[in-house]
Amino acid sequence: MREEKLRLEDIINAIEKIEKKIKSGKEEVFANGDLVDSIFFNFIIIGEAAANLSPAIKDLDKSIPWVDIISLRNLIVHHYFDIVDEVIWDTMVNDLAELKTKIVKILDILD
């Protein structure tokens, strides 16, 4: 089983990959199917890592919406046809940086 610290690092790495990919802007991102696939894959990594964290780790920051993060992963994997570009874009530009900051703080606590 993968260590929880590595799972937290997986979340950070996936966020950073998404951040790099969205710099070109919304229209360019959603016009490029390969880019969208890559972004969705990284959201899957984030959700999978979150789903496999222990309650003790999740309790280190109760403000992180763990259920929503896991639900987004499940939506992408099982109901990809229901994905709304606006919701994904909003998540990428408004939520990922804050999540990364919070995950870094958890890693600091664990060190």
N, C-alpha and C positions, 0 to 999 in steps of 0.2 A: 504494500500500500504506500502511496506517495505521502511524504511528510506534509503536514499542514503548512509549514513555512514555505515549502516549495509551491504549494497550491496558491498561497497568497502572492508569491512572486509570479506565478502563471497569470494571475489576474492583472497585475501591474503590467507585465509584458504584453498581454493582449490589448489592454487599454492603450498603451503606447503605440502599438501597431495601428490601431483604429485611428488614433489622433493623427498619425502621419498620413493616413489614407484620405482623411477628410479635408485636408488643407486646400485641395483644389476647388472646393465649393460643392454645394448641394447638387446642382444640375449635372456637373461633371461626374460626381460620384454615382448618381442614380442612372446615368446614361451608360455606365460601364458595368456590364453584368459580371465580369470577372472581379472587378473591384468590390461590388456588392457581395459577391460570394465570399470573398476574403474577409470582409467586415463581419458578415454573418458567422463565419467560422470562428472568428475571434470572440464574438458574443457567446457562441456555444462553449468555448473554452472558459470564459468568465463564469457562465452559469454552471458548468460542470464542476469547476473548482469550488464554487460557492456551495453547491449541493453536497460536496464531500467534506466540508469543514465541520468540525465538531461543534456542538452547542456551546462549549466553553469558549471556543475562539469567537464564535458569532456574538457571544455575550460581552466581548471586550468592546464592542461598539454597537449598541442596540439601535442607533439611528440609521444604520445601513439597512436598506430594504432588501434583505436577503431573499425573502419570498418572491418579491418582484423580479429580482435578478434571475432566479431560478425559473420563474414563470416565462420570462422573455426567452430563455434558452429553449424551454419546451415549446413555445410558440414557433420559434424558428425551425426547430427540428420536426415538429409534428403538424403544424398548421401554417406553413410558410406562405400559403396563398391568402392568409388573413392579415399579413403584415402590411401596415400602413407606413409608407415612406416618411410621412411627417412625424410620426411617433418615433421611429428609429432615429431620424435626424435630430429631433429634439433631445433624445436620450444621449446621442453622441456629443452634441455641442453643449448641453446643459448639465449632464449628470456624471459623465465619466471622469472629468478632472477632480470633482469632489470625491468620488469613490476612490480614485487613486490616492488622494491625500489621506483618506481615512484608512486605507489598507496599509500605507506606509507607516502610519501611527501605530497600527496593530503590530506590524513587524518590529517597530522600535520597542514596544512593550515586551515582545517575546525575546528580544536580544539581551 
